[in-house]
Amino acid sequence: MKKMSKVLVGLTAVVAILVLAACSAAPGESTNTTGNRIGKTFKMGYDIEMTGAVAAYGKAGERGADMAVAEINADGGINGKKVEVIKKDNKSDNAESATVAANLMSNDQVNAVIGTNASSQTKAMIPNANKFAVPIVAPTSTNDELTHQGKKVEKFVFRAIFPDSFQGKVISDFVTDTLKSDSVAVYYDNSSDYAKGLYQNFKNNYKGQIVDVATYQAGDKDFQAQLSKLSKEKFGTLLVLGYYQEAGILVKQARELDINVPVIGGDVLADPTFSKLAGPDAANDIYFVSGFSSLKPANAKTEAFIKHYKAKYGEAPSAYAACAYDAVMMVKAAATAENAKTSVDVANGLAKIKNFEGVTGQITVNQNHDPVKSAYLVKLEKGKEVSAEIVNP
């Protein structure tokens, strides 16, 4: 019995050491060195917004990702293995995004996850990506801190779109150099990591005067009190930073109060639902940064993608469809280059992507796991895209 007791004590000590080692891992680091093995199929999870506040992003992204998967499988799969897609609805909710990520990575044993389209929801996925050592490629999440915090890089987090540090500068330069505005008013979603981060990046770059700053919360529908105040101010441009469901209504109410200056926003205005909510009379002299525009094909792949998407869905693809398509193709490129056997191999390959020709343009993943790529500056008139210019990094 004494010998058995010593054995049990020894085992207890070993377990304690292992637990302490796991708990002492730095944030963003993983003690999982193998991740999920790639079996008879390459399992790809979608953590997407099928329902909820930003379901329009999820719908477009699902279409783009599905097109990429269909093309990959028609061409022999990834390293000869068919891509098996497992889709789950995160309901446009942060906590649900984390739960979906855990289920996909642990229960379904996926080898990579595509999602999400909103920075706050992607942020909620990161602890599980580290725990299970499975890479996530966010199609359109732009908050800088998703991929890195200072010099600390998230090993399993990637994206198919530029970060807000670049987007903020693009907006600032456009307001100054093209719109010739030396003053702006800002109205942004203070409940959104995306909007708060983009506003800060704009503020860091803009040399003109910020006349006034107003904020709102996700779900708000009445913006008239703050807009009435803004209507009495003098400024050259209105900067609106927030998702389409509030931004569309906000712009409509701004125009009704005769705030007729140019409006500029971030990439989240790229979904056509924004224009539908604003209405054709209000959606004039509107500009936004985007990860893609069908008006300005980046290459021959882009032209083919636009043609196939229109034939399949009866409309031009949005940036959400295009970026999701590229996210899937980035996973394929990474897994192929590494001859991946595990999800960790896929992550290693994603970190090495260089000069990847996507439908949104050329992508090189830098040391922060951010893609170095071009942006598009799009103009709306009567709710329709009428022009787009490519802005290189």
Secondary structure, 3 states (H helix, E strand, C coil): CHHHHHHHHHHHHHHHHHHHHHHCCCCCCCCCCCCCECCCCEEEEEEECCCCCCHHHHHHHHHHHHHHHHHHHHCCCECCECEEEEEEECCCCHHHHHHHHHHHHHHCCCCEEECCCCHHHHHHHHHHHHHHCCCEEECCCCCHHHCEECCEECCCEEECCCCHHHHHHHHHHHHHHHCCCCEEEEEEECCCHHHHHHHHHHHHHCCCEEEEEEEECCCCCCCHHHHHHHHCCCCCEEEEECCHHHHHHHHHHHHHCCCCCCEEECHHHHCCHHHHHHCCCCCCCEEEEECCCCCCCCCHHHHHHHHHHHHHHCCCCCHHHHHHHHHHHHHHHHHHHHCCCEHHHHHHHHHCCCCEEECCEEEEECCCCCEECCEEEEEEECCEEEEEEEECC
